[in-house]
C-alpha cells in the first residue's frame, strides 16, 4: 500500500492540527485509501476508519497489516452515523476526528462509479450501493426540480437551461451514461471560452443530492462533537463553498466548540502543483470545550 491511489490533502496541516498521541483514538470519518490515517498510526494513535465506499475495507486491512504501533478498526457506513458506528467498534471517546469531504480521486478514476464527467461510465454517483442513482434523478425528475438541484448544489447560473436540455434529451432516449450527460449539459451552454468543463457544476450538484452530502455533513459535525472528549479536535476539509459555509457556521455557533482557525487554511503552492485536487481545499479546525 505504499503507492496510494489518492494523495492525502493537506496532510502536514492536519497532523499538526489533530496532534495524534500514542494510544489516543482518532476517527477518520472519510477513510478512503487511508493516507491521513497512516500518518496518525505512525505517531502511535489508534484509528477508527469509517467509510461507505465498498473498496475502503481492503485499504484498511492493508494498512493494519503494515505493523504500525497504533490499532486500526474499520467499520462500513456513513459518517453521519458516527456515534453509532463508533459504539459498534468499541470506541466511546475520540481525541480527534477528521472529515475529508467530497469525492476522492479513486472514485473519479473509476469510470464505472459514474462520478466523473471526463470518463464515460454508468450514470450512478452513489457513494454506497443504496438509494436512487443519478440516472434515476436525471431521467425521472421534473424540469423545475432538476433546475433547483443544479442551482442549489452546483451554484450553476445556467441551471434552468441545463435542466430543460436534459428533459429534451431524455424524451428521445434515457440518459444512462456520464459521457452522454456531459454532452447534454455542454450543449446547453452558450458558446465562448470557459475556465472549467461546463458539466462540472451539474455533476457536483447531482452527486451532492444523490448522497445527501450536506445533510450528512450537518449530522456528522454534530456526532463528531458529541464523540470528542474535552480538548479533542475536529478537522474538516471542504472543497466547495456550500460545505465550507456549513462548517464555518457550525463551528461558530456550537457552544461546545472553540474554532482554532479564524479563516480556513489552504494548501501550499507546492502541494497544489503536485496535487491539483488540493487547490480548492479549505481546512477548518475546532476544539471541544470542557462544558
N, C-alpha and C positions, 0 to 999 in steps of 0.2 A: 504493500500500500504506500510505497514511497512516492509514486507518481500519482498525485491526486487528480481526479477528473475535474475538480472545481477548486480554484485558488481561494483560500480564505481571505475575505476582505478586511482590511484594517486590523490585521492580526496583532501587531505590536501594541496598538492603541487599546484594543480590547483586553489583552492580557494585563496591561498596566491598570486599566480601569477596574477590572474584577479582582485583580491581585490574588489569584488562586493559591491557597495554602495547603500544605500536606495534610491529608485526612479530611479536608473540607469537601462538601458536596457542591458541585456546580451543575446546574441544569442547562443543557444545551437544547433549547426547545425547537430548534430547526437544524438538526444534526447534519443532514446531508451526507457528505463523504467524510466528515469528522475532522476537517482541517483545524478548526478552532479548538475542538475537544482534545486533539493530540497535544496542543500546547498546554492545556490545563493539566493533562495527565503527566506530562513531562515535569511539571512542577510539583507533582505528588498529590494533586487534588483528585477526588473521585468525580466521575462524570455520570449523570443520568442523561442518556441520549434519548430524545423524543423526536420522532419523525413519522409522518403519514405516508411518505413515499415508500413503495414496496421494496425498492432496492437498498434502502438505508441499513437494514438489518445486517446485510452482508458486510458493509463497511464497518459497522460497529463490531462485528465478530473479528474482523481482521485487525482492527485497532486494539482490541482486547488481547489478541494473540501476540502483539508486539512486545509484551512484557514490561509495560510501564509500571512505576510504583503505585499509581492510583488505580482504582477499580472502575470498570465500565459496566453499567447496567443499561440495557436498551429496552424501550417499550414503544410499540407502534401506536400512533394516534396523533391527534391534532393538539397543538399546544394550548388551544382554548380550554382543554380539559386538564390542564397541568396539575392541579391539585389531586384529582382522582388518579391520574397516571402515576404521579409520584408516590401516592399512597400504595398503589398496587405494586410498586417496585421497592417498597420498604423505606422510602425517603420521606422523612417527616419535616425536615427543615433544610433550607439551602443557604449557602453563603454567597452564592452568585447565580444569576440567571442571564442567559444570552438569548436574544431573539434576532435572527438574521432574516429579514423579511424578503418576500418576493420569490421569484423563480430562480433556480440555480442553473449554472452553466451545463450541468449534467442533463437536466431536463430539456434545456434548449437544444442540446446536441442530439437528443434522441427524437428524431422526426416522428416516430410512432406515438409519442406522447401528445402531440398536437399543440405544443406551446409556441412554436417558432414560425414566424411569417416568412422566414427565409429558407425554410426546409419544408418540403411537401410531406404531408402525412395525414392520418385521420384527424378530423376536427374534434378534439376531445377536451384538453386543457384541465382535466381533473387531477388534482394532486393525489387523491386516493382513487378508489375504484367505485365509489358510490355516488348517487345523485345524478342530476341532469348534466349532460355534456354541453360543450359549446355548440355542437351541431344541433342539439335539441333547442337551444336558445335561438340560434340563427334562423332555423327553419320553422320554428313554432311561435315566436313572439310577434305581437302586432307591431306595426311600424313605430307607433308612439312609445311603446315600451322599449324597443330596441334603441331608439334615439335617446331616451332618458338614461339608459345604462351606459351608452357610449359617451354621452356628455358628462354624466356624473363621475364615472370611474376612469374615463380616459381623458377627461378635460379636452375633448375634441370639439373644436368650434364648427366643424362641418358635420356634426353628428346627425342632423336630420337628412342631409344629402346622402350620407353613407347608409343610413337606415333605409331610406327609400330605394337606393340602388340594390341593397341586399334583398329586399322584398321583391323587386322586379326580377332579379336574377333567379331567386328560388322558385318563382312562379313557372319558370321554364324547366328547371331541374333542381333538385335539392342540392344544397351546398354541403359537401361532405368532407372536403379536404382543406388543409390550411393554405395550400397553394391557390386553390380556387377562391377562397375567401379573400386572400391578399389581392388577387386580381380584381375582384369586385370592388373592394374598398378603394384601390388605386384609381379605378375608373370613375369614382365619384369625386375625385379631387380636381380642382381647377388646374390648368397647365401652368408650368413655371418651375423655377428652381426650388428645391426643398432641402432642409437641413437633415431630415430624417425620413425613413420609409413611411409612406402615407398610412400603412396598416398598423404601425406600432401602437398607436393610442387605442385603436379599436381592439386589437388583440389584448392589450393590457386590461381594458375595460371588461372584456368577456371573461378573462381569467379571474379577475377580482370578483366578478359576480358569481361565476360558477362555483368558486371555492369559498364564497362569503368571507373574503380575506379581511375586510375592515371590521366585520362583526367578530371574527376570530381574534383579531388584534386587541380589540377592547376587552374581551373576556380574558385573553391571555395576560394582558397587563394587570388586570385585577387579580387573577390567580397567582401570578408571579409575586405580586406584592404581599399577598397573604402567606405564601410559602417561604418568603425570605425571613431569616432571623434578624434581630436588631443589628444594624451595621452592615447587613448584607447589601449587595449591589445588583442593580438591574441595568443591563446594557442592551440597547436596541439599535439595530442598523436598519434604516429605512432608505428606500430607493426612489420614492416619488413623493410629491407634496401632500397627497392625501394621507399617506401613512405618517409622515413626519408631523403633520398637523395634529393628528390624534395623539401621538406620543408626547408632543410638546404640551398639549392641553392637559393630558392625564398627569404628567409629571408636575405641572404647575398647580393643579387643583387637588391632588391627592394629599390628605392630611397625614398620611403615613410615609410619604417620600420627600426627600430633600434633593432637588436637582443639583448635580455636580457640574453640569455643562450649561452655562448661560446661553451659549449658541452651540449648535451641533458641530462636532468635529468632522473634518473632511479628510479624505485620503491625500497623501502627498503627491506631488507631480511625478516622482519616480514610480510610485505604485500605480497610478493611473496609466502611465506609459506601458507598464508591464502587464496590467490587468484592466482593460477598458471598463469592465463591469463596475469597478470601484469609483468611476468618475462621478456617478450620481449618488453615491452613498453618503448618508448623514448619520453620525453616531451620537446618541444622547445617553447619558448615564445618570442614574439617581441612586440614592442610598436610603435604605429602610430605617426609619426612626425607631426609637425605643418604645414609643407610645403604641 
